[in-house]
C-alpha cells in the first residue's frame, strides 16, 4: 500500500489492485518520508483530461492527507475519523515523518463496512435484448447472450462480474430470441436467481429502466451484455456516490490507427505536412452505467428510449454526469465479429 514518488500512474493502479485498496501512501524514495496519499479518484479525474498511464504521480497525489503521529492517536479516534472523513486509509507517522503503520477502513470498521454492504443490494440490469448484428453471422442462429466464450456463454461471464462481489438482484432485459435465453437458464439451473424483463418489441437500449422508477434502491447499475469490466464494481458505485453524480458511465481510452498519410493544410490551401499513419486517442464509452433511480421518471412505458436519450436529458437539465476511467486492458468488448476472437483470448 506504499508507492514511491517517481512511480507511474500505471504502477499505482497495479499496486492498488494487488492490495485491494483504493488509496496508497506516497513516499520519497531517498528520505523514506511520507509525502501524501494517492487515491484512485485522484488518478481517474486526471485521466479524463489527457493524463497518460505512463505519466508520473508527482503532480497528482494529495499533499495534505489526514495522518496521525505515533503518539497522538488511539483506535477510537481512528474509527471516528474514518466515519467522518470517508477516507480509505490513515497513515501513522514516526517523529521524523517516516511511515510506521497504515490503517485501512476495512480493518477498523470491518471488511464489509456499511457502504459496501449496501452496494450489494443494488439492482443490476443487463441489456440483452438486441439482435447483435455486429456479431453476425453467429447471431443469425444464437442470441448474443448465448454466444460461446471458451467454456461459458457471454451472459454467464457478464453475470460473473457481479456475482463475485455478492450482487444478487440480477435482472436481464430480453427480446430477440427470448425463449432460447429463458430455456438456457432453465436447463443451467444456476445457484442464483434471475428476473427476466421481456419486451415484446425493441424499445431501445435503456427502456427497461422504466421498471425501476419506483425501486427501493437509490441507484441501479446497467450494463451491455457483450462487455466485461475487470474492475471492482464497489469502487465504481462508491465513486458515483461520493461525487454526487446523477449518472456515471465507465470509460476507457482507445487508440485508433489510420493506415494512411493524413494531410494537414495551410490556410491558403497548400500542403503543410503529411502525418504518416497517425493514431488518435479517444475516451470512449465502455458500456456500464450507474444511475440514480430518481432520474428515471421521464421514461415512458412502451416508448423507445436509449441510454443516449437519458444522458442528453440529464445534460440539458444541468445534472451531473461523471466518467469512471478504467485502463484499456480492464475492458473486453465481444460486440464486434472482428474483435470477437481477440477478446476470447483475453478472458
Buried (B, 14 or more C-beta within 10 A) or exposed (E): BBBBBEBBBBBBBBBBBEBEBBBBBBBBEEEBBBBBBBBBBBBBBBBEEEBEBEBBBEEBBBEEBBBBEEEEBEEEEBBEBBBEEEBBBBBBBBEEBEBEEBBBBBBBBEEEBEBBEBBBEBBBBBBBBBBBEBBEEBBEEBBBBBBEBEEEBBBBBBBEBBBEBBBEBBBBBBBBBBEBBBEBBEEEEEEEEBEEBBBEEEBBBBBBBBBBBEBEBEBBBBBBBBBBBBBBBBBBBBBBBEBEBBBBBBBBBBEEEEEEEEEEEEEEEEEEEEEEEBEEEEBBBBBBBBBBBEBBEEBEEEEEBEBEBBBEBBEEEEBBBBBBBBBEEBBBBBBEBEBBEEBEEEB
